[in-house]
């Protein structure tokens, strides 16, 4: 990857992070755990779901870029791999409930 391409990618990632942080600020702590447009899921649940999968992808890409083996999934090992998606989603949602509101993004 060229330096210019890397710089564009880094700028894009930082822009996405800034937009997430602004969205978290706009929602505010008082509305963070209210069910909303996703049925029973709160904003915090949805944000944690999305960032949980993003973290997994980042870990996998980082390992691949270093020539390392794929890291373990960031959820309890007894949930298995993607065949247990509903249990994985539940675990991500449950772990997010303990997170500080500002940490969901």
DSSP file (Angstrom, degrees, kcal/mol; ACC not computed):
  #  RESIDUE AA STRUCTURE BP1 BP2  ACC     N-H-->O    O-->H-N    N-H-->O    O-->H-N    TCO  KAPPA ALPHA  PHI   PSI    X-CA   Y-CA   Z-CA
    1    1 A X              0   0    0      0, 0.0     2,-0.0     0, 0.0     0, 0.0   0.000 360.0 360.0 360.0 133.4    0.0    0.0    0.0
    2    2 A X     >  -     0   0    0      1,-0.1     4,-2.6     4,-0.0     5,-0.2  -0.283 360.0-113.1 -71.5 161.3    1.4    3.4   -0.9
    3    3 A X  H  > S+     0   0    0      1,-0.2     4,-2.7     2,-0.2     5,-0.2   0.896 118.6  52.0 -60.9 -39.8    1.9    6.1    1.7
    4    4 A X  H  > S+     0   0    0      2,-0.2     4,-2.2     1,-0.2    -1,-0.2   0.910 110.4  47.5 -65.1 -41.7   -0.9    8.2    0.1
    5    5 A X  H  > S+     0   0    0      2,-0.2     4,-2.3     1,-0.2    -2,-0.2   0.914 112.9  49.1 -65.6 -42.0   -3.3    5.3    0.2
    6    6 A X  H  X S+     0   0    0     -4,-2.6     4,-2.9     1,-0.2     5,-0.2   0.921 110.3  50.9 -62.1 -43.6   -2.4    4.5    3.8
    7    7 A X  H  X S+     0   0    0     -4,-2.7     4,-2.3     1,-0.2    -1,-0.2   0.891 110.4  49.3 -62.8 -39.3   -2.9    8.2    4.7
    8    8 A X  H  X S+     0   0    0     -4,-2.2     4,-2.2     2,-0.2    -1,-0.2   0.908 112.1  48.7 -64.6 -41.4   -6.3    8.2    3.0
    9    9 A X  H  X S+     0   0    0     -4,-2.3     4,-2.6     2,-0.2    -2,-0.2   0.929 111.8  48.0 -64.5 -46.1   -7.3    5.1    4.9
   10   10 A X  H  X S+     0   0    0     -4,-2.9     4,-2.5     1,-0.2    -2,-0.2   0.911 111.7  50.7 -61.5 -42.4   -6.1    6.5    8.2
   11   11 A X  H  X S+     0   0    0     -4,-2.3     4,-2.1    -5,-0.2    -1,-0.2   0.896 110.6  49.7 -62.6 -39.9   -8.0    9.7    7.6
   12   12 A X  H  X S+     0   0    0     -4,-2.2     4,-2.5     2,-0.2    -2,-0.2   0.934 110.7  49.0 -64.7 -45.9  -11.2    7.8    6.8
   13   13 A X  H  X S+     0   0    0     -4,-2.6     4,-2.5     1,-0.2    -2,-0.2   0.922 112.1  48.7 -60.3 -44.7  -10.9    5.7    9.9
   14   14 A X  H  X S+     0   0    0     -4,-2.5     4,-2.3     1,-0.2    -1,-0.2   0.878 110.3  51.7 -64.1 -36.9  -10.4    8.8   12.0
   15   15 A X  H  X S+     0   0    0     -4,-2.1     4,-2.3     2,-0.2    -2,-0.2   0.917 110.3  48.3 -64.4 -43.7  -13.4   10.5   10.4
   16   16 A X  H  X S+     0   0    0     -4,-2.5     4,-2.4     2,-0.2    -2,-0.2   0.924 111.5  50.3 -62.8 -43.8  -15.6    7.5   11.1
   17   17 A X  H  X S+     0   0    0     -4,-2.5     4,-2.5     1,-0.2    -2,-0.2   0.915 110.6  49.5 -59.9 -42.8  -14.4    7.4   14.7
   18   18 A X  H  X S+     0   0    0     -4,-2.3     4,-2.3     1,-0.2    -1,-0.2   0.893 110.4  50.1 -65.2 -39.4  -15.2   11.2   15.1
   19   19 A X  H  X S+     0   0    0     -4,-2.3     4,-2.3     2,-0.2    -1,-0.2   0.897 111.0  49.3 -66.9 -38.8  -18.6   10.7   13.6
   20   20 A X  H  X S+     0   0    0     -4,-2.4     4,-2.6     2,-0.2    -2,-0.2   0.934 111.1  49.6 -63.0 -45.3  -19.4    7.8   16.0
   21   21 A X  H  X S+     0   0    0     -4,-2.5     4,-2.2     1,-0.2    -2,-0.2   0.899 111.5  49.1 -61.3 -39.7  -18.2    9.9   19.0
   22   22 A X  H  X S+     0   0    0     -4,-2.3     4,-2.9     2,-0.2    -1,-0.2   0.902 110.1  51.1 -66.3 -39.5  -20.4   12.8   17.8
   23   23 A X  H  X S+     0   0    0     -4,-2.3     4,-2.5     2,-0.2     5,-0.2   0.917 109.3  50.3 -63.0 -42.7  -23.4   10.5   17.5
   24   24 A X  H  X S+     0   0    0     -4,-2.6     4,-2.3     1,-0.2    -1,-0.2   0.918 112.5  47.6 -60.6 -43.2  -22.8    9.1   21.0
   25   25 A X  H  < S+     0   0    0     -4,-2.2    -2,-0.2     1,-0.2    -1,-0.2   0.919 111.4  50.6 -62.8 -43.9  -22.6   12.7   22.3
   26   26 A X  H  < S+     0   0    0     -4,-2.9    -2,-0.2     1,-0.2    -1,-0.2   0.882 111.2  47.6 -63.5 -38.9  -25.8   13.7   20.4
   27   27 A X  H  < S-     0   0    0     -4,-2.5     4,-0.4    -5,-0.2    -1,-0.2   0.929 101.8-158.2 -67.6 -44.1  -27.7   10.7   21.8
   28   28 A X    >X  -     0   0    0     -4,-2.3     3,-1.1    -5,-0.2     4,-0.9   0.274  30.2 -85.5  79.6 152.6  -26.5   11.5   25.3
   29   29 A X  T 34 S+     0   0    0      1,-0.2     4,-0.5     2,-0.2     3,-0.4   0.824 122.7  63.4 -62.3 -32.8  -26.3    9.3   28.3
   30   30 A X  T 34 S+     0   0    0      1,-0.2    -1,-0.2     2,-0.1    -2,-0.1   0.759 114.5  31.8 -68.0 -22.5  -29.9    9.9   29.3
   31   31 A X  T X4 S+     0   0    0     -3,-1.1     3,-1.6    -4,-0.4    12,-0.4   0.457  91.8  98.3-108.5  -3.0  -31.1    8.2   26.1
   32   32 A X  T 3< S+     0   0    0     -4,-0.9    12,-2.2    -3,-0.4    13,-0.3   0.811  91.1  36.0 -56.5 -35.1  -28.3    5.7   25.6
   33   33 A X  T 3  S+     0   0    0     -4,-0.5     2,-0.4    10,-0.2    -1,-0.3   0.118  88.5 112.8-112.2  21.8  -30.3    2.8   27.2
   34   34 A X  S <  S-     0   0    0     -3,-1.6     9,-0.7     1,-0.1    10,-0.1  -0.795  73.9-112.4 -90.6 133.0  -33.8    3.6   25.9
   35   35 A X  E     +A   42   0A   0     -2,-0.4     7,-0.2     7,-0.2     5,-0.2  -0.299  52.4 157.5 -58.1 149.9  -35.2    1.1   23.4
   36   36 A X  E >   -     0   0A   0      5,-1.7     3,-0.9     3,-0.5     5,-0.1  -0.308  51.1 -17.7-144.7-134.5  -35.6    2.7   20.1
   37   37 A X  E 3  S+     0   0A   0      1,-0.3     3,-0.1    -2,-0.1     5,-0.1   0.620 122.5  62.0 -65.6 -14.5  -35.9    2.1   16.4
   38   38 A X  E >  S-A   41   0A   0      3,-0.5     3,-1.6     1,-0.3     2,-0.3  -0.160 109.0-115.1-105.2  38.4  -34.5   -1.5   16.7
   39   39 A X  T <  S-     0   0    0     -3,-0.9    -3,-0.5     1,-0.3    -1,-0.3  -0.510  90.0  -2.5  70.5-125.7  -37.3   -2.8   18.9
   40   40 A X  T 3  S+     0   0    0     -2,-0.3    -1,-0.3    -5,-0.2     2,-0.2   0.648 110.3 104.3 -74.8 -15.0  -36.0   -3.7   22.4
   41   41 A X  E <   -A   38   0A   0     -3,-1.6    -5,-1.7    -5,-0.1    -3,-0.5  -0.471  63.1-144.8 -72.3 136.4  -32.4   -2.9   21.4
   42   42 A X  E  >  -A   35   0A   0     -7,-0.2     4,-2.3    -2,-0.2     5,-0.2  -0.398  30.1-102.1 -87.8 171.3  -31.1    0.4   22.8
   43   43 A X  H  > S+     0   0    0     -9,-0.7     4,-3.0   -12,-0.4     5,-0.3   0.918 126.5  53.2 -57.2 -42.5  -28.8    2.7   21.1
   44   44 A X  H  > S+     0   0    0    -12,-2.2     4,-2.5     1,-0.2    -1,-0.2   0.890 107.3  51.0 -62.0 -40.5  -26.0    1.3   23.3
   45   45 A X  H  > S+     0   0    0    -13,-0.3     4,-2.3     2,-0.2    -1,-0.2   0.941 113.6  43.8 -61.2 -47.8  -26.9   -2.3   22.2
   46   46 A X  H  X S+     0   0    0     -4,-2.3     4,-2.5     2,-0.2    -2,-0.2   0.934 115.2  47.6 -65.7 -46.7  -26.8   -1.4   18.5
   47   47 A X  H  X S+     0   0    0     -4,-3.0     4,-2.7     1,-0.2     5,-0.2   0.907 113.5  48.3 -61.4 -41.7  -23.6    0.6   18.8
   48   48 A X  H  X S+     0   0    0     -4,-2.5     4,-2.3    -5,-0.3    -1,-0.2   0.877 109.6  53.2 -66.9 -37.3  -21.9   -2.2   20.8
   49   49 A X  H  X S+     0   0    0     -4,-2.3     4,-1.8    -5,-0.2    -2,-0.2   0.954 113.2  42.9 -59.8 -50.3  -23.1   -4.8   18.3
   50   50 A X  H  X S+     0   0    0     -4,-2.5     4,-1.9     1,-0.2    -2,-0.2   0.915 117.0  45.3 -65.5 -43.6  -21.5   -2.8   15.5
   51   51 A X  H  X S+     0   0    0     -4,-2.7     4,-2.8    53,-0.3    -1,-0.2   0.816 107.6  59.5 -72.8 -28.1  -18.3   -2.0   17.3
   52   52 A X  H  X S+     0   0    0     -4,-2.3     4,-1.8    -5,-0.2    -1,-0.2   0.932 109.8  42.0 -62.2 -45.3  -18.0   -5.5   18.6
   53   53 A X  H  X S+     0   0    0     -4,-1.8     4,-2.2     2,-0.2    -2,-0.2   0.869 113.3  53.8 -68.7 -35.7  -17.9   -6.9   15.0
   54   54 A X  H  X S+     0   0    0     -4,-1.9     4,-2.7     2,-0.2    -2,-0.2   0.920 107.2  51.1 -63.8 -42.9  -15.6   -4.0   14.0
   55   55 A X  H  X S+     0   0    0     -4,-2.8     4,-2.6     1,-0.2    -1,-0.2   0.912 109.1  51.3 -60.0 -41.8  -13.1   -4.9   16.8
   56   56 A X  H  X S+     0   0    0     -4,-1.8     4,-2.2     1,-0.2    -1,-0.2   0.929 111.2  47.7 -60.4 -45.1  -13.1   -8.5   15.6
   57   57 A X  H  X S+     0   0    0     -4,-2.2     4,-2.8     1,-0.2     5,-0.2   0.912 111.0  50.7 -62.9 -43.4  -12.3   -7.4   12.1
   58   58 A X  H  X S+     0   0    0     -4,-2.7     4,-2.6     1,-0.2     5,-0.2   0.917 110.1  50.0 -62.3 -43.5   -9.6   -5.1   13.2
   59   59 A X  H  X S+     0   0    0     -4,-2.6     4,-2.1     1,-0.2    -1,-0.2   0.913 113.2  46.6 -60.0 -42.7   -8.0   -7.9   15.3
   60   60 A X  H  X S+     0   0    0     -4,-2.2     4,-2.4     2,-0.2    -2,-0.2   0.913 113.9  46.8 -67.5 -43.0   -8.1  -10.2   12.3
   61   61 A X  H  X S+     0   0    0     -4,-2.8     4,-2.6     2,-0.2    -2,-0.2   0.890 111.4  51.8 -66.8 -39.2   -6.7   -7.7    9.9
   62   62 A X  H  X S+     0   0    0     -4,-2.6     4,-1.3    -5,-0.2    -2,-0.2   0.930 111.4  46.9 -62.1 -45.5   -3.9   -6.7   12.3
   63   63 A X  H  X>S+     0   0    0     -4,-2.1     5,-3.0    -5,-0.2     4,-0.5   0.924 112.7  49.5 -62.8 -44.0   -2.9  -10.3   12.7
   64   64 A X  H ><5S+     0   0    0     -4,-2.4     3,-1.2     1,-0.2    -2,-0.2   0.912 108.6  53.0 -62.4 -41.8   -3.0  -11.0    9.0
   65   65 A X  H 3<5S+     0   0    0     -4,-2.6    -1,-0.2     1,-0.3    -2,-0.2   0.775 112.0  45.8 -64.4 -25.8   -0.9   -7.9    8.3
   66   66 A X  H 3<5S-     0   0    0     -4,-1.3    -1,-0.3    -3,-0.4    -2,-0.2   0.445 115.1-115.2 -94.0  -2.0    1.7   -9.1   10.8
   67   67 A X  T <<5S+     0   0    0     -3,-1.2    -3,-0.2    -4,-0.5     2,-0.2   0.750  70.4 140.1  73.2  23.2    1.7  -12.6    9.3
   68   68 A X      < -     0   0    0     -5,-3.0    -1,-0.2    -6,-0.2     3,-0.1  -0.576  59.7 -91.8 -95.9 159.9    0.3  -14.0   12.6
   69   69 A X        -     0   0    0     -2,-0.2    -1,-0.1     1,-0.1     2,-0.1  -0.284  57.8 -81.2 -64.9 157.7   -2.4  -16.6   13.1
   70   70 A X        -     0   0    0      1,-0.1    -1,-0.1    -7,-0.1   -10,-0.1  -0.383  52.8-121.2 -59.9 132.0   -5.9  -15.5   13.3
   71   71 A X        -     0   0    0    -12,-0.2     3,-0.1     1,-0.1    -1,-0.1  -0.275  33.4 -89.5 -72.1 161.8   -6.6  -14.3   16.9
   72   72 A X        -     0   0    0      1,-0.1    -1,-0.1     2,-0.0   -13,-0.0  -0.321  53.2 -90.6 -65.6 155.1   -9.3  -15.9   19.0
   73   73 A X        -     0   0    0      1,-0.1    -1,-0.1    -3,-0.1     2,-0.1  -0.350  33.6-120.3 -63.6 148.0  -12.8  -14.4   18.7
   74   74 A X  S    S+     0   0    0    -22,-0.1     2,-0.3    -3,-0.1    -1,-0.1   0.018  89.4  76.1 -85.0  32.0  -13.5  -11.7   21.3
   75   75 A X  S    S-     0   0    0     -2,-0.1     5,-0.1     5,-0.1    13,-0.1  -0.892 103.5 -62.9-131.1 165.5  -16.4  -13.6   22.8
   76   76 A X    >   -     0   0    0     -2,-0.3     3,-2.1     1,-0.1     4,-0.2  -0.192  45.0-130.3 -53.5 134.4  -16.4  -16.5   25.2
   77   77 A X  G >  S+     0   0    0      1,-0.3     3,-1.8     2,-0.2    -1,-0.1   0.768 101.7  69.4 -59.2 -29.1  -14.8  -19.6   23.5
   78   78 A X  G 3  S+     0   0    0      1,-0.3    -1,-0.3     2,-0.0     3,-0.1   0.615  86.4  69.4 -69.7  -8.6  -17.8  -21.8   24.4
   79   79 A X  G <  S-     0   0    0     -3,-2.1    -1,-0.3     1,-0.2     5,-0.2   0.605  93.9-152.8 -81.9 -10.3  -19.9  -19.9   21.9
   80   80 A X    <   -     0   0    0     -3,-1.8    -1,-0.2    -4,-0.2    -5,-0.1  -0.351  30.9 -45.3  76.6-156.0  -18.0  -21.4   19.0
   81   81 A X  S >  S-     0   0    0     -3,-0.1     3,-2.0    -2,-0.1     7,-0.1   0.014  88.1 -51.9 -98.4-153.4  -17.6  -19.7   15.7
   82   82 A X  G >  S+     0   0    0      1,-0.3     3,-1.1     2,-0.1     4,-0.1   0.585 119.6  80.7 -66.4  -9.7  -20.1  -17.9   13.5
   83   83 A X  G 3  S+     0   0    0      1,-0.3    -1,-0.3     2,-0.1     3,-0.2   0.738  93.2  52.0 -64.6 -19.9  -22.5  -20.9   13.6
   84   84 A X  G X> S+     0   0    0     -3,-2.0     4,-2.4     1,-0.2     3,-0.5  -0.211  71.0 142.3-107.6  40.6  -23.6  -19.6   17.0
   85   85 A X  H <>  +     0   0    0     -3,-1.1     4,-3.2     1,-0.3     5,-0.2   0.870  67.8  52.5 -55.5 -44.2  -24.3  -16.1   15.8
   86   86 A X  H 3> S+     0   0    0     -3,-0.2     4,-1.9     1,-0.2    -1,-0.3   0.894 112.5  45.6 -63.5 -36.6  -27.4  -15.5   18.0
   87   87 A X  H <> S+     0   0    0     -3,-0.5     4,-2.2     2,-0.2    -1,-0.2   0.870 112.7  51.5 -71.1 -35.2  -25.5  -16.5   21.1
   88   88 A X  H  X S+     0   0    0     -4,-2.4     4,-2.7     2,-0.2     5,-0.2   0.937 109.7  49.2 -64.1 -46.2  -22.5  -14.4   20.0
   89   89 A X  H  X S+     0   0    0     -4,-3.2     4,-2.6     1,-0.2    -2,-0.2   0.907 110.8  50.2 -60.4 -41.6  -24.8  -11.4   19.5
   90   90 A X  H  X S+     0   0    0     -4,-1.9     4,-2.6    -5,-0.2    -1,-0.2   0.900 110.8  49.5 -63.3 -40.2  -26.3  -11.9   22.9
   91   91 A X  H  X S+     0   0    0     -4,-2.2     4,-2.6     2,-0.2    -2,-0.2   0.911 111.5  48.3 -66.4 -41.7  -22.9  -12.1   24.5
   92   92 A X  H  X S+     0   0    0     -4,-2.7     4,-1.8     2,-0.2    -2,-0.2   0.923 113.3  48.2 -62.3 -43.5  -21.8   -8.9   22.8
   93   93 A X  H  X S+     0   0    0     -4,-2.6     4,-1.1    -5,-0.2    -2,-0.2   0.922 112.9  47.7 -63.5 -43.7  -25.0   -7.2   23.9
   94   94 A X  H  X S+     0   0    0     -4,-2.6     4,-0.6     1,-0.2     3,-0.4   0.908 111.0  50.0 -65.8 -42.0  -24.6   -8.4   27.5
   95   95 A X  H >< S+     0   0    0     -4,-2.6     3,-0.9     1,-0.2     4,-0.4   0.845 106.9  57.1 -66.3 -31.1  -20.9   -7.4   27.7
   96   96 A X  H >< S+     0   0    0     -4,-1.8     3,-1.4     1,-0.2    -1,-0.2   0.800  91.4  70.0 -69.0 -28.0  -21.8   -3.9   26.4
   97   97 A X  H 3< S+     0   0    0     -4,-1.1    -1,-0.2    -3,-0.4    -2,-0.2   0.805  99.5  49.3 -61.1 -27.1  -24.3   -3.4   29.2
   98   98 A X  T << S+     0   0    0     -3,-0.9    -1,-0.3    -4,-0.6    -2,-0.2   0.597  92.8 101.2 -86.3 -11.4  -21.3   -3.1   31.6
   99   99 A X  S <  S-     0   0    0     -3,-1.4     2,-0.1    -4,-0.4     5,-0.1  -0.406  83.0-107.5 -74.1 147.4  -19.5   -0.6   29.4
  100  100 A X    >   -     0   0    0      1,-0.1     3,-2.1    -2,-0.1     4,-0.4  -0.499  35.4-113.3 -66.0 144.3  -19.5    3.1   30.1
  101  101 A X  G >  S+     0   0    0      1,-0.3     3,-1.3     2,-0.2     4,-0.2   0.847 116.0  56.1 -52.2 -38.9  -21.8    4.9   27.6
  102  102 A X  G 3  S+     0   0    0      1,-0.2     3,-0.5     2,-0.1    -1,-0.3   0.675  99.8  62.5 -68.6 -15.9  -18.8    6.7   26.0
  103  103 A X  G <  S+     0   0    0     -3,-2.1    -1,-0.2     1,-0.2    -2,-0.2   0.557  78.5  84.2 -85.9  -9.0  -17.1    3.4   25.3
  104  104 A X    <         0   0    0     -3,-1.3   -53,-0.3    -4,-0.4    -1,-0.2   0.745 360.0 360.0 -71.1 -20.0  -19.7    2.0   23.0
  105  105 A X              0   0    0     -3,-0.5    -1,-0.3    -4,-0.2   -84,-0.2   0.385 360.0 360.0-109.3 360.0  -18.2    3.8   20.0
